[in-house]
Amino acid sequence: MKELFKKYNALLTGHFLLSSGLHSDTYFQSALILQHPLVAGKLAENLKNEISQKIKDIDLIVSPAMGGIVIGQEMGRAFAKRAIFCERVDGKLVLRRGFSINKGEKVLVVEDVITTGLSTREVIETITPLGADVVAVCSLVDRSAGKVDFGCPRFSLLSLEVKSYKSEECPLCKNGSAPVKPGSRK
Ligand SMILES: [Zn+2]
């Protein structure tokens, strides 16, 4: 799986300056693999096969905008279920566009990448009061190496323990290299 992500430049190793200001030796950009619909569809099928072994009923897919939308749609296709998304309005995640959740619907929350688990938890907190029964969480990549607990089963195709450092403590900087901003042109 790692090789597949690398093949599409979705998984880069080097010395990166993250948007958080931290430095890291690994960078994941899911859009670069998800831009290929046939590959995205296969990734979703793989996740579905893994999830289906443990979770029998899923009624609805919910993902957070923007990062979760593409893989969320593909997971909806794999399960042949509705796929909707939450988006941020004035800093708060909400359902818009006439999307709704029926009381007791069994929901799979889908992310592209889980790092701290914060946005996943926000999705769960947004949709549970609307009647959602969150039965599982899945992501393409889990950068917490399974450390975050959502109170339900979780699945990912690739689990990575990504180390990140404050600039003054970065061992890569100490070795004399300079960090690059992922996505910027050289
Ligand atoms: Zn550094």
Residues whose N, C-alpha, C, O or C-beta is under 5 A from the ligand:
A	BS01	ZN	H23 C170 L172 C173 P179
